[in-house]
Amino acid sequence: MSEFQQADPGMVTAPRVDVGSRAAFIVRTYNHLFGAVLAFVGIEIALFKSGVAEQLARAMAGTSWLIVLGAFILVSWLASRFAHTSQSTGVQYLALGGFVLAEAIIFVPLLYIANTVAPGTIQSAALLTLVGFTALTVIAFLTRKDFSFMGAILRWAGIVALLAIVGSVIFGFQLGTWFSVAMIGLAGGAILYDTSNIIRHYPEDRHVGAALELFASVALMFWYVLRLLLATRD
């Protein structure tokens, strides 16, 4: 779920296909998700080992978060749009790569703080996110329930969350622990929604776009799990 809204521009419900063909699509999607996660981790390691992460964190701290957030939302929307609608496989991969890079950059300040004030928290957050993602994926595959009805609910919840974030930046109030808990719930709902769409609805030539949406939902969960763990350390 890319930045608070499930973007499915141009996504057409997949026609009925044989089980083997659908299974191959699902495998391709999760392979690309795994690749996106590895790329994200690799970028972060490179940024931190080179010292660029500290420079980025300080530069972003001195910039209005509204500008950073606005730029990220724009990149997310463009990446999702191209991944879902472009007929060029190269453009789809470029969209996924651009989105992973954007996620890696926007995560830098939070990861820098976590690594500085609470070593080990990043690993704990990653483990909890993996457990949550695995549990939700198992639920979606075992129940075979169609969670597409959640799309409108997730979009409205995402809009409300975005307004709350913008309001907190403008007026200077803290969103608090319960907001992080609510956002983890939102991310969990997005994972169920994305997984259901992967099982049932995505066209089989859109595994890159499907992987992008699922990666976005996992990243959203990781962000707020990490924020929640940091809040409990205060």
N, C-alpha and C positions, 0 to 999 in steps of 0.2 A: 504494500500500500504506500504509494509514493507521496510523501509529505502530506499526511492528513486527509488525502482523498484517494479513493481507488479510481485511478484513471484508466478507463477502458475505451479510449477513443478508437472507433473503427473495429472494435472487437466484435466478431460475429460468432454466434453460437456454433460450435462445431457440429458438422453433420454426423449422423450415426455411422460409426465405423466399427471394424472388427476389434476384438479385445487386444490382439497382439499389436495392432497399429497404435492404439491408444496407450498401451503400456510402453511402447518405444518412445512416444512423445513425452510421457511422464518421466522416463529415465533421462531423456535429453534435457528436460527442464531442470531436474535436480542436479544433474552434472554441471549445468551452467550456473546454478545457484552456488554449488560448491566452489566452482571456479571464481565466481564473484566474491565470495567470502575470502578465499585465499588471496585474491588480488587486493582486497581491502586490507587484510592483515599485512601483506607484503608492503603496501604503500605506507602504512603507519610505521612499520619497523624501519623502513628507509628514511622516513621523515624524522623519526626520533634519533636514530643512530647518526644521522648527518648533522643534527642540531637545527635543522630547518623547522622542526615542530615548535621549538621554543620561540623562534622568531615569528612564526605564524600565530602562535597563541598570544604573544604580546601585541602583534599588529591587530589581530581581531578584537582583542580586549579594548583597544583604543578606537575601535570603529563602532558606530551604532549597530546594535544587534539587529535592528529592523532592516538595515541595508544588507547585512549578511544573510538574514533569513529570507528576505525578498529575492536575493540573487539565487539562493539555493532552491527556492520554490520554482523560480523561472527555469532553472536548469533541470529540475525534476520533471516539470511539465513537458518541456521540450524532449527530454530523453524518453519519457513514457510515450509521448505522441509518436515519435519516430520509430520506436521499437515496435509499436502496435500497428502502424499504418504503412511504413516504408516497405516497398517490394524488394529493396536491395538488402541482401544478407549483411553486406559490409556496413551499411548504415545502421542496421539493427545492432550489430556488435559495437559500433562506435557509440551508439546511444547508451548501451549498457556500460561500456567502459567509462564514458563521461559521467554517468550517474554514480558509479563506484568511486571515481576520483572526487566528485563533489561531496559524497558522503564522508570520504576519508578526510577531506579538508575541514568540513564543518565539525567533525568529531575531535579535531586536534585540541582545542582549548579544554574540553571536558576531560579528555584522556590525559592531557598535561597536568591538570589539577589533580586528577586521581592518582597519577603516578608520583606526584610530588608529595601530597599530603596523606595519602592512604595507599601505600604500596600493597599490591595483592588484590586490591578491590577490582581491578580490571579483569583479572582472571576469574574471580568469583562471579562477577556480572556475566562474563562470557559463559561460564558453566551453567548458571541459572537460566540464561537465555536459551542455551542448547537444550536443557531439560524441558523448558516450557514449549519450545518449538517442536521437540520430538513428541511430547504428550499430545499437543494439539494436532499434529500431523497424523498420529496414530488414531485419534478420535475421528478425524475426517475420513480416513481410509477405512476404518472398521465399520463406522456407522453408515457410510455412503450417503449421508444426508446432504441434500442440496442447500448450502448456506447462502445462495445468491440473494435471498430475501434480505440479507443483512446489508446489502450495498447502500441503500438509501440511509439507513440508520448510521452506518459508519461515516458516510459523507457529512451528514448533519453534525454528528459528534466531532468530526474533524474540524468543521468550520467553527464550532463553539470553542474547541480547544485552541485553534489558531487565534481567535479573537481574544481569548484569555491571555495567551502569550503576548500578543501585541499590546494589550492593555497593561500587562505587568511591566513591559519595557517602557511604555509612555508614562505611566503613573507611578512606577517604582515600587509596586507592591510585590510580595513574594507569593508564589503559587502554592508552595508548601508540599508536604509529604503526600497528602491525599490526592493532589493533582497527579503526582508521579504514579501512584497506585492506579488511578483512573486511566492514565495513558497506557500503562502496562495492559490493563484490561482491553483498551481500544486496540492496541497492537495485537493482542491475542485474538480478538474478533477478526481483525484484518487477516491474520494467518489462516484462520478457519475459512474465511471468505475466499482468499486467494487459492488455497488448496482445493476447495470445492470446485472453483472455476477450472483449475488445472485438470481435475479428474473428469469434469463433465462438459465444460463449455468452450475452452480455448480452441481455436483452429490449430491444427497440428503443425502448421508452419510458423507458429508464433511462440515457440519455446523460449526464445530470447526475451521477448516481452513478458512472458509469464515468469521467467526467472527474475527479471528486473522488479516486478511487483512484489514477489515473495521476498526478495532481498531487502526491499524497502521496508516491508513489514517487520522483518527480523531485526533490521537496523534500528527501527523505531523502538522495538521492545528492549534491545540492548541499551539504547540511550537512557531510557527511563528506569531500567533496572539499575544501571550504574548510578544515576542520579539518586535513586532511593537508597542505595547502599552508602553513598557518600553522605546523605542526610542523616543516616543513623550513626555515622562516625562522629558527627558534630557534638 
